[in-house]
Amino acid sequence: MAYIKEIRDLVGNRPLIMTSASGALLNKQKAVLLQERADTGDWGFPGGYMEFGESFEQTVKREFKEDAGVEVVPVKRLAIFDQNFYTYPNGDRVQPVNAFYLVEESSAKHYQPKITETTTTEYFSLDKEPPRFFNSQHEQMWQILKDFIHNRKDI
């Protein structure tokens, strides 16, 4: 986060292209773990912005632990998003380029999510969307995950 803060200190609210990664963790019932975001109260897939020097896979692992308190490994990249735009409540404007992964839990140990990132986490059946998605990119990720699961019987 220090990297993003340094950039924002230099450019203010001007639009930025930001690179991020997020993941979908399914339980045995094929429900997906989502986070309720502390900044907006909306629901989304755990993930976030890349720190300088990280790969997409390193980013999703770090962000998942921070946002959901779960250690994961990426098993399949489901999509790359680059055509979405978002303005945060504080006025920061971004075009997030996001790598979206199907992930698996890599450790039984769980951690407390960062309270500045996550209010709570909850598993949602793919048949019932959360009350509000964080943004259109998360809505698209939901649909891509549903389509992927529908077409794969081995998951």
DSSP file (Angstrom, degrees, kcal/mol; ACC not computed):
  #  RESIDUE AA STRUCTURE BP1 BP2  ACC     N-H-->O    O-->H-N    N-H-->O    O-->H-N    TCO  KAPPA ALPHA  PHI   PSI    X-CA   Y-CA   Z-CA
    1    1 A M     >        0   0    0      0, 0.0     4,-2.5     0, 0.0     5,-0.2   0.000 360.0 360.0 360.0 -24.9    0.0    0.0    0.0
    2    2 A A  H  >  +     0   0    0      1,-0.2     4,-2.4     2,-0.2     5,-0.2   0.882 360.0  55.3 -61.1 -37.0    3.0    2.3    0.5
    3    3 A Y  H  > S+     0   0    0      2,-0.2     4,-1.9     1,-0.2    -1,-0.2   0.929 109.8  44.5 -61.4 -46.7    3.6    2.2   -3.2
    4    4 A I  H  > S+     0   0    0      1,-0.2     4,-2.9     2,-0.2     5,-0.2   0.898 111.8  52.9 -66.5 -40.5    0.1    3.4   -4.0
    5    5 A K  H  X S+     0   0    0     -4,-2.5     4,-2.5     1,-0.2    -1,-0.2   0.914 107.7  51.7 -61.1 -42.2    0.2    6.1   -1.4
    6    6 A E  H  X S+     0   0    0     -4,-2.4     4,-1.1     2,-0.2    -1,-0.2   0.920 112.0  46.2 -60.2 -44.0    3.4    7.4   -2.8
    7    7 A I  H >X S+     0   0    0     -4,-1.9     4,-2.4     1,-0.2     3,-0.6   0.937 112.6  49.5 -64.4 -46.3    1.9    7.6   -6.3
    8    8 A R  H 3X S+     0   0    0     -4,-2.9     4,-2.5     1,-0.3    -1,-0.2   0.856 105.4  57.8 -64.0 -34.3   -1.3    9.3   -5.0
    9    9 A D  H 3< S+     0   0    0     -4,-2.5    -1,-0.3    -5,-0.2    -2,-0.2   0.827 113.4  41.3 -62.1 -29.9    0.8   11.8   -3.0
   10   10 A L  H << S+     0   0    0     -4,-1.1    -2,-0.2    -3,-0.6    -1,-0.2   0.864 129.0  24.5 -84.1 -39.0    2.3   12.8   -6.4
   11   11 A V  H >< S-     0   0    0     -4,-2.4     3,-1.5     1,-0.3    -3,-0.2   0.513  84.6-156.6-110.4  -6.4   -0.7   12.8   -8.7
   12   12 A G  T 3<  -     0   0    0     -4,-2.5    -1,-0.3    -5,-0.3    -2,-0.1  -0.433  68.6 -20.9  66.3-136.3   -3.7   13.3   -6.4
   13   13 A N  T 3  S+     0   0    0     -2,-0.1    80,-1.1    79,-0.1    -1,-0.2   0.338  95.6 134.2 -91.1   6.5   -7.0   12.1   -7.7
   14   14 A R    <   -     0   0    0     -3,-1.5    79,-0.3     1,-0.1    -3,-0.1  -0.180  69.7 -85.7 -56.5 150.6   -5.9   12.0  -11.4
   15   15 A P        -     0   0    0      0, 0.0     2,-0.3     0, 0.0    79,-0.2  -0.304  51.4-173.3 -61.9 138.3   -6.8    8.8  -13.3
   16   16 A L  E     -a   94   0A   0     77,-1.7    79,-2.5    -3,-0.1     2,-0.6  -0.968  28.2-128.9-130.3 147.2   -4.3    6.0  -12.9
   17   17 A I  E     -a   95   0A   0     -2,-0.3     2,-0.4    77,-0.2    77,-0.0  -0.887  36.4-169.1 -89.4 120.9   -4.0    2.6  -14.6
   18   18 A M  E     -a   96   0A   0     77,-1.5    79,-3.2    -2,-0.6     2,-0.4  -0.943  15.1-140.1-120.1 134.0   -3.7    0.2  -11.6
   19   19 A T  E     +a   97   0A   0     -2,-0.4    31,-2.9    77,-0.2     2,-0.3  -0.776  32.9 161.7 -95.7 133.4   -2.7   -3.5  -11.8
   20   20 A S  E     -aB  98  49A   0     77,-3.0    79,-2.1    -2,-0.4     2,-0.3  -0.900  26.2-149.9-144.2 169.3   -4.5   -5.9   -9.5
   21   21 A A  E     +aB  99  48A   0     27,-2.1    27,-2.2    -2,-0.3     2,-0.3  -0.994  14.9 177.2-143.0 146.2   -5.3   -9.5   -8.8
   22   22 A S  E     -aB 100  47A   0     77,-2.4    79,-2.5    -2,-0.3     2,-0.3  -0.934  10.9-148.0-143.9 166.1   -8.2  -11.2   -7.2
   23   23 A G  E     -a  101   0A   0     23,-2.2     2,-0.5    -2,-0.3    79,-0.2  -0.953  12.7-139.3-142.7 158.9   -9.4  -14.7   -6.6
   24   24 A A  E     -a  102   0A   0     77,-2.3    79,-2.5    -2,-0.3     2,-0.6  -0.974  18.9-169.1-116.9 117.3  -12.4  -17.0   -6.2
   25   25 A L  E     -a  103   0A   0     -2,-0.5     8,-2.2     8,-0.4     2,-0.3  -0.940   8.8-160.3-108.6 120.7  -12.2  -19.6   -3.4
   26   26 A L  B     -E   32   0B   0     77,-0.6     6,-0.2    -2,-0.6     2,-0.1  -0.772   4.6-146.5-100.8 143.8  -14.9  -22.3   -3.5
   27   27 A N    >   -     0   0    0      4,-2.3     3,-2.0    -2,-0.3    -1,-0.0  -0.329  44.4 -83.7 -91.8-174.6  -16.0  -24.5   -0.6
   28   28 A K  T 3  S+     0   0    0      1,-0.3    -2,-0.0     2,-0.1    -1,-0.0   0.763 131.5  54.4 -64.8 -24.5  -17.2  -28.1   -1.0
   29   29 A Q  T 3  S-     0   0    0      2,-0.1    -1,-0.3    96,-0.0     3,-0.1   0.346 118.8-112.2 -88.0   6.3  -20.8  -26.8   -1.8
   30   30 A K  S <  S+     0   0    0     -3,-2.0    96,-0.5     1,-0.3     2,-0.3   0.756  70.2 143.7  65.2  27.6  -19.3  -24.7   -4.6
   31   31 A A        -     0   0    0     94,-0.2    -4,-2.3    95,-0.1     2,-0.4  -0.700  45.7-128.3 -89.1 152.0  -20.2  -21.5   -2.8
   32   32 A V  E     -EF  26 124B   0     92,-2.7    92,-2.8    -2,-0.3     2,-0.5  -0.826  10.9-121.9-110.2 141.1  -17.6  -18.7   -3.2
   33   33 A L  E     + F   0 123B   0     -8,-2.2    -8,-0.4    -2,-0.4     2,-0.3  -0.677  35.3 178.1 -81.6 124.1  -16.0  -16.6   -0.5
   34   34 A L  E     - F   0 122B   0     88,-2.7    88,-2.2    -2,-0.5     2,-0.4  -0.869  19.7-134.8-121.5 158.6  -16.6  -12.9   -0.8
   35   35 A Q  E     -GF  44 121B   0      9,-2.9     9,-2.0    -2,-0.3     2,-0.7  -0.896  10.8-134.8-111.0 142.4  -15.5  -10.0    1.4
   36   36 A E  E     -GF  43 120B   0     84,-3.2    83,-3.3    -2,-0.4    84,-0.8  -0.886  37.2-125.5 -90.5 118.3  -17.6   -7.1    2.6
   37   37 A R  E  >  - F   0 118B   0      5,-3.2     4,-1.8    -2,-0.7    81,-0.3  -0.385   8.6-146.6 -72.3 138.0  -15.3   -4.1    1.9
   38   38 A A  T  4 S+     0   0    0     79,-2.2    80,-0.2     1,-0.2    -1,-0.1   0.790  96.1  53.4 -71.4 -28.5  -14.6   -1.8    4.8
   39   39 A D  T  4 S+     0   0    0     78,-0.4    -1,-0.2     1,-0.1    79,-0.1   0.827 129.8   8.2 -80.5 -30.7  -14.3    1.3    2.6
   40   40 A T  T  4 S-     0   0    0      2,-0.2    -2,-0.2    48,-0.0    -1,-0.1   0.601  86.9-124.4-124.6 -18.1  -17.7    1.0    0.8
   41   41 A G  S  < S+     0   0    0     -4,-1.8    91,-0.1     1,-0.3    -3,-0.1   0.484  70.1 128.1  80.6   2.3  -19.7   -1.8    2.5
   42   42 A D        -     0   0    0     -6,-0.1    -5,-3.2    89,-0.1     2,-0.3  -0.406  59.6-113.1 -86.4 167.0  -20.1   -3.5   -0.9
   43   43 A W  E     +Gh  36 133B   0     89,-3.0    91,-2.4    -7,-0.2     2,-0.3  -0.778  44.3 145.3-103.8 145.6  -19.2   -7.2   -1.6
   44   44 A G  E     -G   35   0B   0     -9,-2.0    -9,-2.9    -2,-0.3     3,-0.0  -0.979  50.1 -74.6-164.0 174.9  -16.4   -8.4   -3.8
   45   45 A F        -     0   0    0     -2,-0.3   -11,-0.1   -11,-0.2   -21,-0.1  -0.599  58.8-100.6 -77.2 136.1  -13.8  -11.0   -4.5
   46   46 A P  S    S+     0   0    0      0, 0.0   -23,-2.2     0, 0.0     2,-0.3  -0.334  77.1  96.2 -57.0 136.7  -10.8  -10.8   -2.2
   47   47 A G  E     +B   22   0A   0     16,-0.3     2,-0.3   -25,-0.2   -25,-0.3  -0.934  38.0 177.4 162.6 178.3   -7.9   -9.1   -4.0
   48   48 A G  E     -B   21   0A   0    -27,-2.2   -27,-2.1    -2,-0.3    15,-0.1  -0.983  37.9 -29.5 177.3-168.0   -6.2   -5.8   -4.5
   49   49 A Y  E     -B   20   0A   0     -2,-0.3   -29,-0.3   -29,-0.2     2,-0.2  -0.363  56.1-112.3 -78.3 145.8   -3.5   -3.8   -6.1
   50   50 A M        -     0   0    0    -31,-2.9     2,-0.3    -2,-0.1   -31,-0.2  -0.449  24.0-136.0 -71.7 140.0    0.0   -5.1   -6.9
   51   51 A E    >   -     0   0    0      4,-0.2     3,-2.3    -2,-0.2     8,-0.1  -0.686  43.9 -78.9 -90.6 153.9    3.0   -3.8   -5.0
   52   52 A F  T 3  S+     0   0    0     -2,-0.3    -1,-0.1     1,-0.3     3,-0.1  -0.297 119.2  19.2 -55.9 128.2    6.1   -2.9   -7.0
   53   53 A G  T 3  S+     0   0    0      1,-0.3    -1,-0.3    -3,-0.0     2,-0.1   0.287  97.2 121.3  95.6  -9.4    8.0   -6.0   -7.9
   54   54 A E    <   -     0   0    0     -3,-2.3    -1,-0.3     1,-0.1     2,-0.2  -0.473  54.2-136.1 -85.4 157.6    5.1   -8.5   -7.4
   55   55 A S     >  -     0   0    0     -2,-0.1     4,-2.2    -3,-0.1    -4,-0.2  -0.573  32.9-103.6 -95.7 169.9    3.6  -10.8  -10.0
   56   56 A F  H  > S+     0   0    0     -2,-0.2     4,-2.5     2,-0.2     5,-0.2   0.929 123.7  50.0 -58.1 -44.6   -0.2  -11.3  -10.4
   57   57 A E  H  > S+     0   0    0      1,-0.2     4,-1.8     2,-0.2    -1,-0.2   0.900 110.6  48.0 -65.1 -41.3    0.1  -14.7   -8.5
   58   58 A Q  H  > S+     0   0    0      1,-0.2     4,-2.4     2,-0.2    -1,-0.2   0.887 111.6  52.6 -63.8 -37.6    2.1  -13.2   -5.6
   59   59 A T  H  X S+     0   0    0     -4,-2.2     4,-3.1     1,-0.2     5,-0.3   0.937 108.0  48.2 -65.2 -47.1   -0.5  -10.3   -5.4
   60   60 A V  H  X S+     0   0    0     -4,-2.5     4,-2.2     1,-0.2    -1,-0.2   0.887 112.5  50.3 -64.1 -36.4   -3.5  -12.6   -5.2
   61   61 A K  H  X S+     0   0    0     -4,-1.8     4,-1.7    -5,-0.2    11,-0.2   0.947 115.5  41.5 -64.9 -48.0   -1.8  -14.7   -2.5
   62   62 A R  H  X S+     0   0    0     -4,-2.4     4,-2.2     1,-0.2    -2,-0.2   0.938 117.3  46.9 -64.3 -47.9   -0.9  -11.6   -0.4
   63   63 A E  H  X S+     0   0    0     -4,-3.1     4,-3.2     1,-0.2     5,-0.3   0.864 108.7  54.3 -66.7 -36.0   -4.2   -9.9   -0.9
   64   64 A F  H  X>S+     0   0    0     -4,-2.2     4,-2.7    -5,-0.3     6,-1.0   0.913 110.0  47.5 -64.2 -41.1   -6.3  -12.9   -0.2
   65   65 A K  H  X5S+     0   0    0     -4,-1.7     4,-1.1     4,-0.2    -2,-0.2   0.914 116.7  43.8 -65.3 -42.0   -4.5  -13.4    3.2
   66   66 A E  H  <5S+     0   0    0     -4,-2.2    48,-2.8     2,-0.2    -2,-0.2   0.918 123.0  35.6 -67.4 -44.0   -5.0   -9.7    4.0
   67   67 A D  H  <5S+     0   0    0     -4,-3.2    -2,-0.2    46,-0.2    -3,-0.2   0.822 136.4  16.1 -83.5 -33.8   -8.7   -9.5    2.8
   68   68 A A  H  <5S-     0   0    0     -4,-2.7    -3,-0.2    -5,-0.3    -2,-0.2   0.514  92.3-122.3-121.0  -9.6  -10.0  -12.9    3.8
   69   69 A G  S  <<S+     0   0    0     -4,-1.1    42,-2.8    -5,-0.7     2,-0.4   0.734  73.1 120.1  74.4  21.7   -7.4  -14.3    6.3
   70   70 A V  E     -C  110   0A   0     -6,-1.0     2,-0.5    40,-0.2    -1,-0.2  -0.963  61.0-134.7-125.1 134.6   -6.9  -17.3    4.2
   71   71 A E  E     +     0   0A   0     38,-0.6    35,-2.8    -2,-0.4    36,-0.8  -0.765  37.6 172.3 -85.8 130.0   -3.7  -18.6    2.5
   72   72 A V  E     -C  105   0A   0     -2,-0.5    33,-0.2    33,-0.3    -7,-0.1  -0.859  29.2-145.8-132.9 165.1   -4.3  -19.6   -1.1
   73   73 A V  E     -C  104   0A   0     31,-2.3    31,-2.4    -2,-0.3     2,-0.3  -0.996  30.3-117.0-127.2 138.4   -2.5  -20.7   -4.2
   74   74 A P  E     +C  103   0A   0      0, 0.0    29,-0.3     0, 0.0     3,-0.1  -0.561  32.1 175.1 -72.5 135.8   -3.8  -19.7   -7.7
   75   75 A V  E     +     0   0A   0     27,-3.0     2,-0.3     1,-0.3    28,-0.2   0.639  65.8   8.5-113.7 -23.9   -4.8  -22.8   -9.7
   76   76 A K  E     -C  102   0A   0     26,-1.6    26,-3.1     0, 0.0     2,-0.6  -0.915  63.9-130.9-159.4 130.4   -6.2  -21.2  -12.9
   77   77 A R  E     -C  101   0A   0     -2,-0.3    24,-0.3    24,-0.2     3,-0.1  -0.739  23.5-175.9 -80.5 124.7   -6.4  -17.8  -14.3
   78   78 A L  E     -     0   0A   0     22,-3.1     2,-0.3    -2,-0.6    23,-0.2   0.761  57.2 -17.6 -92.8 -29.4  -10.0  -17.2  -15.3
   79   79 A A  E     -C  100   0A   0     21,-1.5    21,-2.9     2,-0.0     2,-0.4  -0.988  44.5-134.7-169.1 159.1   -9.8  -13.8  -16.9
   80   80 A I  E     -C   99   0A   0     -2,-0.3     2,-0.4    19,-0.2    19,-0.2  -0.999  25.5-159.3-121.0 129.7   -7.9  -10.5  -17.4
   81   81 A F  E     +C   98   0A   0     17,-2.8    17,-1.7    -2,-0.4    -2,-0.0  -0.914  29.9 147.5-110.9 134.6  -10.0   -7.3  -17.1
   82   82 A D        +     0   0    0     -2,-0.4    -1,-0.1    15,-0.2    15,-0.1   0.308  59.0  72.2-144.9   7.9   -8.8   -4.1  -18.7
   83   83 A Q  S    S+     0   0    0     13,-0.1     2,-0.3     2,-0.0    14,-0.1   0.095  73.0 100.5-116.6  23.5  -11.9   -2.2  -19.8
   84   84 A N        -     0   0    0     12,-0.4     2,-0.3     2,-0.0    -3,-0.0  -0.788  48.2-164.6-108.9 153.8  -13.4   -1.1  -16.4
   85   85 A F        -     0   0    0     -2,-0.3     2,-0.3    10,-0.2    51,-0.2  -0.979   7.8-178.2-135.0 146.9  -13.2    2.3  -14.7
   86   86 A Y  E     -D   94   0A   0      8,-2.5     8,-2.8    -2,-0.3     2,-0.5  -0.998  18.3-154.6-149.2 142.2  -13.9    3.2  -11.1
   87   87 A T  E     -D   93   0A   0     -2,-0.3     6,-0.2     6,-0.2     5,-0.1  -0.980  23.6-139.7-116.4 119.9  -14.0    6.3   -8.9
   88   88 A Y    >   -     0   0    0      4,-2.9     3,-2.5    -2,-0.5   -48,-0.0  -0.297  30.0-102.4 -71.3 160.1  -13.5    5.6   -5.2
   89   89 A P  T 3  S+     0   0    0      0, 0.0    -1,-0.1     0, 0.0   -49,-0.0   0.785 123.4  57.2 -55.4 -27.4  -15.5    7.6   -2.6
   90   90 A N  T 3  S-     0   0    0      2,-0.1    -2,-0.0     1,-0.0   -77,-0.0   0.460 124.2-102.6 -84.0   0.4  -12.5    9.8   -2.0
   91   91 A G  S <  S+     0   0    0     -3,-2.5     2,-0.2     1,-0.3    -1,-0.0   0.300  71.6 145.8  98.7  -8.7  -12.3   10.8   -5.7
   92   92 A D        -     0   0    0     -5,-0.1    -4,-2.9   -77,-0.0     2,-0.4  -0.464  35.7-152.9 -63.4 127.4   -9.4    8.6   -6.8
   93   93 A R  E     + D   0  87A   0    -80,-1.1   -77,-1.7   -79,-0.3     2,-0.3  -0.885  19.4 172.7-108.6 135.5  -10.1    7.4  -10.4
   94   94 A V  E     -aD  16  86A   0     -8,-2.8    -8,-2.5    -2,-0.4   -77,-0.2  -0.965  36.5-151.1-140.1 153.7   -8.6    4.2  -11.7
   95   95 A Q  E     -a   17   0A   0    -79,-2.5   -77,-1.5    -2,-0.3     2,-0.5  -0.910  34.5-152.7-115.3  96.2   -8.7    1.8  -14.6
   96   96 A P  E     -a   18   0A   0      0, 0.0     2,-0.8     0, 0.0   -12,-0.4  -0.599   9.7-158.4 -79.0 123.4   -7.9   -1.5  -12.8
   97   97 A V  E     -a   19   0A   0    -79,-3.2   -77,-3.0    -2,-0.5     2,-0.4  -0.895  27.4-172.3 -95.5 110.1   -6.2   -4.1  -14.9
   98   98 A N  E     -aC  20  81A   0    -17,-1.7   -17,-2.8    -2,-0.8     2,-0.6  -0.892  27.8-153.0-120.1 133.4   -7.1   -7.2  -13.0
   99   99 A A  E     -aC  21  80A   0    -79,-2.1   -77,-2.4    -2,-0.4     2,-0.5  -0.911  20.9-156.7 -97.6 122.9   -6.0  -10.9  -13.2
  100  100 A F  E     -aC  22  79A   0    -21,-2.9   -22,-3.1    -2,-0.6   -21,-1.5  -0.900  14.5-173.5-108.4 123.6   -8.9  -13.0  -11.8
  101  101 A Y  E     -aC  23  77A   0    -79,-2.5   -77,-2.3    -2,-0.5     2,-0.5  -0.840  30.8-130.4-118.1 148.8   -7.9  -16.5  -10.5
  102  102 A L  E     -aC  24  76A   0    -26,-3.1   -27,-3.0    -2,-0.3   -26,-1.6  -0.872  43.8-168.6 -83.7 130.2   -9.6  -19.6   -9.2
  103  103 A V  E     -aC  25  74A   0    -79,-2.5   -77,-0.6    -2,-0.5     2,-0.3  -0.832  18.1-148.2-124.2 160.5   -7.7  -20.3   -6.0
  104  104 A E  E     - C   0  73A   0    -31,-2.4   -31,-2.3    -2,-0.3     2,-0.2  -0.947  32.2-102.7-123.7 148.6   -7.4  -23.2   -3.5
  105  105 A E  E     - C   0  72A   0     -2,-0.3   -33,-0.3   -33,-0.2     3,-0.1  -0.512  31.4-172.6 -67.1 134.5   -6.7  -22.9    0.2
  106  106 A S  E     +     0   0A   0    -35,-2.8     2,-0.3     1,-0.2   -34,-0.2   0.470  65.5  31.3-110.5  -4.9   -3.1  -23.8    0.9
  107  107 A S  E     -     0   0A   0    -36,-0.8   -36,-0.3     2,-0.1    -1,-0.2  -0.993  61.9-139.5-152.3 145.1   -3.1  -23.9    4.7
  108  108 A A  E    S+     0   0A   0     -2,-0.3     2,-0.3    -3,-0.1    -1,-0.1   0.630  78.7 101.6 -78.1 -13.1   -5.7  -24.8    7.4
  109  109 A K  E     -     0   0A   0     -3,-0.0   -38,-0.6     1,-0.0     2,-0.3  -0.552  58.9-161.0 -74.9 132.8   -4.4  -21.8    9.4
  110  110 A H  E     - C   0  70A   0     -2,-0.3     2,-0.3   -40,-0.1   -40,-0.2  -0.858   1.8-157.0-116.0 153.0   -6.6  -18.8    9.2
  111  111 A Y        -     0   0    0    -42,-2.8     0, 0.0    -2,-0.3     0, 0.0  -0.797  30.1 -95.7-123.4 161.8   -5.8  -15.2   10.1
  112  112 A Q        -     0   0    0     -2,-0.3   -43,-0.2     1,-0.0     3,-0.1  -0.698  45.6-123.9 -76.3 122.7   -7.7  -12.1   11.1
  113  113 A P        -     0   0    0      0, 0.0     2,-0.3     0, 0.0   -46,-0.2  -0.296  37.9 -87.5 -62.1 154.9   -8.5  -10.0    7.9
  114  114 A K    >>  -     0   0    0    -48,-2.8     4,-2.7     1,-0.2     3,-1.6  -0.484  31.9-144.9 -64.0 125.0   -7.2   -6.4    8.0
  115  115 A I  T 34 S+     0   0    0     -2,-0.3    -1,-0.2     1,-0.3   -48,-0.0   0.724  99.8  60.1 -67.9 -19.6  -10.0   -4.4    9.6
  116  116 A T  T 34 S+     0   0    0      1,-0.1    -1,-0.3   -78,-0.0     3,-0.1   0.631 116.8  32.4 -78.9 -12.8   -9.2   -1.5    7.2
  117  117 A E  T <4 S+     0   0    0     -3,-1.6   -79,-2.2     1,-0.3   -78,-0.4   0.776 121.2  34.9-106.9 -40.7   -9.9   -3.8    4.3
  118  118 A T  E  <  -F   37   0B   0     -4,-2.7    -1,-0.3   -81,-0.3   -81,-0.2  -0.967  39.7-175.4-133.1 130.4  -12.7   -6.1    5.3
  119  119 A T  E    S-     0   0B   0    -83,-3.3     2,-0.3    -2,-0.4    -1,-0.1   0.880  80.0 -28.5 -82.3 -46.7  -15.8   -5.9    7.5
  120  120 A T  E     -F   36   0B   0    -84,-0.8   -84,-3.2     2,-0.0    -1,-0.4  -0.971  54.9-131.3-159.3 166.6  -16.6   -9.6    7.2
  121  121 A T  E     +F   35   0B   0     -2,-0.3     2,-0.3   -86,-0.2   -86,-0.2  -0.936  25.3 173.7-124.1 153.5  -16.4  -12.5    4.8
  122  122 A E  E     -F   34   0B   0    -88,-2.2   -88,-2.7    -2,-0.3     2,-0.4  -0.985  31.5-118.4-157.5 145.4  -19.1  -14.9    3.8
  123  123 A Y  E     -F   33   0B   0     -2,-0.3     2,-0.4   -90,-0.2   -90,-0.2  -0.746  30.8-162.6 -86.3 133.7  -19.7  -17.8    1.4
  124  124 A F  E     -F   32   0B   0    -92,-2.8   -92,-2.7    -2,-0.4     2,-0.1  -0.962  19.6-122.9-118.6 132.4  -22.3  -17.1   -1.3
  125  125 A S    >   -     0   0    0     -2,-0.4     3,-1.9   -94,-0.3   -94,-0.2  -0.473  24.1-125.4 -64.1 141.7  -24.0  -19.7   -3.4
  126  126 A L  T 3  S+     0   0    0    -96,-0.5    -1,-0.1     1,-0.3     3,-0.1   0.602 110.3  64.2 -68.4  -8.2  -23.5  -18.9   -7.1
  127  127 A D  T 3  S+     0   0    0      1,-0.2     2,-0.4     2,-0.0    -1,-0.3   0.564 103.7  49.2 -86.0 -10.3  -27.3  -19.1   -7.4
  128  128 A K  S <  S-     0   0    0     -3,-1.9    -1,-0.2     0, 0.0    -3,-0.1  -0.899  78.4-147.7-137.7 106.5  -27.7  -16.0   -5.1
  129  129 A E        -     0   0    0     -2,-0.4    -4,-0.1    -3,-0.1    -3,-0.0  -0.246  29.5 -99.8 -66.5 155.8  -25.7  -12.9   -5.6
  130  130 A P        -     0   0    0      0, 0.0     3,-0.2     0, 0.0    -1,-0.1  -0.272  41.4 -99.7 -67.4 165.9  -24.6  -10.7   -2.7
  131  131 A P  S    S+     0   0    0      0, 0.0     2,-0.3     0, 0.0    -2,-0.1   0.886 102.4   5.6 -57.7 -42.9  -26.7   -7.6   -2.0
  132  132 A R        -     0   0    0    -91,-0.1   -89,-3.0   -88,-0.0     2,-0.2  -0.979  69.1-139.8-146.2 128.5  -24.3   -5.1   -3.8
  133  133 A F  B     -h   43   0B   0     -2,-0.3   -89,-0.2   -91,-0.2     3,-0.1  -0.600  24.8-121.9 -82.4 150.9  -21.2   -5.8   -5.8
  134  134 A F  S    S-     0   0    0    -91,-2.4     2,-0.3    -2,-0.2   -90,-0.1   0.907  83.0 -29.0 -58.1 -45.7  -18.2   -3.4   -5.3
  135  135 A N  S >> S-     0   0    0    -92,-0.2     4,-1.5   -49,-0.0     3,-0.6  -0.941  73.5 -80.6-161.0-179.5  -18.2   -2.5   -9.0
  136  136 A S  H 3> S+     0   0    0     -2,-0.3     4,-2.3     1,-0.2     5,-0.2   0.806 121.4  62.2 -64.8 -29.1  -19.0   -3.8  -12.5
  137  137 A Q  H 3> S+     0   0    0      1,-0.2     4,-2.2     2,-0.2    -1,-0.2   0.899 103.6  48.8 -63.1 -39.7  -15.7   -5.7  -12.6
  138  138 A H  H <> S+     0   0    0     -3,-0.6     4,-2.2     2,-0.2    -1,-0.2   0.854 108.8  53.5 -69.4 -34.2  -16.8   -7.8   -9.7
  139  139 A E  H  X S+     0   0    0     -4,-1.5     4,-1.9     2,-0.2    -2,-0.2   0.917 110.2  47.7 -62.4 -42.3  -20.2   -8.4  -11.3
  140  140 A Q  H  X S+     0   0    0     -4,-2.3     4,-2.4     1,-0.2    -2,-0.2   0.893 109.9  52.2 -65.7 -39.9  -18.3   -9.6  -14.4
  141  141 A M  H  X S+     0   0    0     -4,-2.2     4,-2.6     1,-0.2    -1,-0.2   0.904 106.9  54.1 -62.6 -40.6  -16.1  -11.9  -12.3
  142  142 A W  H  X S+     0   0    0     -4,-2.2     4,-2.5     1,-0.2    -1,-0.2   0.932 110.7  45.5 -57.3 -47.5  -19.2  -13.4  -10.7
  143  143 A Q  H  X S+     0   0    0     -4,-1.9     4,-2.6     2,-0.2    -2,-0.2   0.896 111.8  51.1 -67.1 -40.2  -20.6  -14.3  -14.1
  144  144 A I  H  X S+     0   0    0     -4,-2.4     4,-2.4     2,-0.2    -1,-0.2   0.912 111.7  48.1 -62.8 -42.3  -17.3  -15.7  -15.4
  145  145 A L  H  X S+     0   0    0     -4,-2.6     4,-2.8     2,-0.2     5,-0.3   0.932 111.4  50.1 -64.3 -45.4  -17.0  -17.9  -12.3
  146  146 A K  H  X S+     0   0    0     -4,-2.5     4,-2.7     1,-0.2    -2,-0.2   0.931 113.1  46.2 -57.7 -46.8  -20.6  -19.1  -12.7
  147  147 A D  H  X S+     0   0    0     -4,-2.6     4,-1.9     2,-0.2    -1,-0.2   0.909 112.7  50.3 -63.2 -42.3  -20.0  -19.9  -16.3
  148  148 A F  H  X S+     0   0    0     -4,-2.4     4,-0.7    -5,-0.2    -2,-0.2   0.933 114.0  43.7 -62.2 -47.1  -16.8  -21.7  -15.5
  149  149 A I  H >< S+     0   0    0     -4,-2.8     3,-0.8     1,-0.2     6,-0.2   0.901 111.5  54.4 -66.1 -41.6  -18.3  -23.8  -12.8
  150  150 A H  H 3< S+     0   0    0     -4,-2.7    -1,-0.2    -5,-0.3    -2,-0.2   0.873 111.8  44.7 -59.8 -37.6  -21.4  -24.6  -14.9
  151  151 A N  H 3< S+     0   0    0     -4,-1.9     2,-0.5    -5,-0.2    -1,-0.2   0.540 107.2  66.9 -85.6  -7.6  -19.2  -25.9  -17.7
  152  152 A R    <<  +     0   0    0     -3,-0.8     3,-0.4    -4,-0.7    -1,-0.1  -0.960  50.1 177.1-118.5 119.4  -16.9  -27.9  -15.4
  153  153 A K  S    S+     0   0    0     -2,-0.5    -1,-0.1     1,-0.2    -4,-0.1   0.544  74.6  71.2 -94.0  -9.4  -18.3  -30.9  -13.6
  154  154 A D              0   0    0      1,-0.2    -1,-0.2    -5,-0.0    -5,-0.0   0.411 360.0 360.0 -89.4   3.3  -15.0  -31.9  -12.0
  155  155 A I              0   0    0     -3,-0.4    -1,-0.2    -6,-0.2  -125,-0.1   0.418 360.0 360.0-100.3 360.0  -14.9  -29.0   -9.6
